[in-house]
Amino acid sequence: MMMIFGVFVFSIKTATYQQLQRKTSWRYGKNDRVGDMPAYQFLGRGEDSITLEGSIVPEFGSQLSLTALRAMGDVGKSFPLISGTGKVFGLYKLDDMNETQTYFFKDGKPSKVDFTLTLTQTMKPGMLIGNTVGSLIGL
């Protein structure tokens, strides 16, 4: 298992990602000043997003994996994101998914499907202890 997003398990049997890219931003308020540079005030943490890029080939994965992920996106809720090493990233929502099918068989079935998922954090991992995860394990 590489990672779990809600009930979806990223693995060789479902879908594997070859690249994980994480972007974190911080917010600042800007106050323009006459004759001087603007002054900035730290407002707190901004968005935290993760982009997963991967491939599915018929010998190992299933295109139904992307159908399952689309169904999760249709729900419009956030899900826990946990790495295969046990690192809890927090709750994330599925923002978008891109799919590219290439190298087709005679019947039109692709022999390779590349995908890109973008997930955005909706709750930090520390917040899970008092809410979702904590209530499940009795903390």
C-alpha positions in Angstrom: 0.0 0.0 0.0 1.3 3.4 -1.0 -1.4 5.7 0.4 -5.0 5.7 1.5 -7.4 8.4 0.5 -10.7 7.8 2.3 -11.6 4.2 1.4 -9.4 4.2 -1.8 -6.1 2.4 -1.5 -3.3 3.4 -3.9 -1.4 0.2 -4.7 -0.2 -1.8 -7.7 -3.6 -3.5 -7.9 -5.5 -0.3 -8.1 -3.5 2.8 -9.2 0.1 3.7 -8.5 1.5 7.2 -8.5 5.1 8.0 -9.6 5.1 11.5 -8.3 3.8 13.3 -5.2 4.0 17.1 -5.2 3.0 19.1 -2.2 2.4 22.9 -2.2 1.8 24.9 1.0 1.1 28.7 1.0 0.9 31.4 3.7 -1.3 34.4 3.7 -0.3 38.1 4.3 -2.4 41.2 4.3 -0.8 44.1 2.4 -1.0 47.8 3.5 0.3 50.3 1.0 2.3 53.2 2.4 3.1 56.6 0.9 6.8 57.0 0.1 7.7 53.5 1.4 7.4 49.9 0.6 4.1 48.2 1.6 3.8 46.7 5.1 2.7 43.1 5.4 0.8 41.4 8.2 0.9 37.6 8.6 -2.7 36.3 8.5 -1.9 32.6 8.9 -1.5 29.5 6.8 -3.1 29.3 3.4 -3.9 26.3 1.3 -2.0 23.0 1.4 -2.4 20.9 -1.8 -1.1 17.6 -3.0 -0.8 16.6 -6.6 -0.4 12.9 -7.5 0.7 11.8 -10.9 0.6 8.1 -11.9 -0.2 5.5 -14.4 -2.4 2.4 -14.7 -1.6 -0.5 -17.0 -4.0 -3.4 -17.5 -1.5 -6.0 -16.3 -1.4 -4.4 -12.8 -4.1 -1.8 -12.2 -7.7 -1.2 -13.1 -9.4 1.7 -14.8 -12.2 1.2 -12.4 -9.9 2.8 -9.8 -10.4 6.2 -11.6 -14.2 5.6 -11.6 -14.1 5.0 -7.8 -12.1 8.2 -7.3 -14.6 10.1 -9.5 -17.4 8.8 -7.3 -15.6 10.1 -4.2 -15.3 13.5 -5.8 -19.0 13.5 -6.6 -19.8 13.1 -2.9 -18.2 16.5 -2.3 -16.7 15.6 1.1 -13.2 15.5 2.6 -11.5 12.3 3.3 -8.4 11.3 5.5 -5.2 11.1 3.6 -2.7 8.7 5.1 0.7 7.5 3.6 1.8 3.9 3.6 4.3 4.8 6.3 1.4 5.9 8.6 1.9 9.6 8.2 -1.5 11.4 8.6 -1.7 14.4 6.2 -5.2 15.5 7.4 -8.5 15.7 5.6 -8.4 16.4 1.9 -11.0 17.1 -0.8 -10.6 15.9 -4.4 -10.4 19.1 -6.5 -9.8 17.6 -10.0 -8.6 14.6 -11.9 -7.0 14.5 -15.4 -6.9 11.3 -17.3 -4.9 10.5 -20.5 -5.4 7.2 -22.3 -2.7 6.1 -24.8 -1.5 3.0 -26.8 -4.8 1.4 -27.7 -5.6 -2.2 -28.4 -7.8 -3.2 -31.5 -11.0 -3.0 -29.4 -10.2 0.6 -28.3 -9.1 -0.3 -24.8 -6.0 1.7 -23.7 -2.9 -0.1 -22.7 -1.8 2.8 -20.5 -3.8 5.4 -18.6 -2.0 8.3 -17.0 -3.7 10.3 -14.3 -3.2 13.4 -12.2 -5.1 14.1 -9.0 -5.2 17.4 -7.1 -6.2 17.3 -3.5 -6.6 20.3 -1.1 -6.4 20.1 2.7 -9.6 21.0 4.6 -8.4 20.0 8.1 -4.9 19.7 9.6 -3.8 16.4 11.1 -3.6 17.7 14.6 -7.3 18.8 14.4 -8.3 15.2 13.7 -7.4 14.0 17.2 -10.3 16.0 18.8 -12.7 15.4 16.0 -12.8 12.4 13.6 -9.9 10.1 14.5 -9.9 10.8 18.2 -13.6 9.9 18.6 -13.0 6.7 16.7 -10.1 5.5 18.8 -11.3 6.8 22.1 -8.9 9.8 22.7 
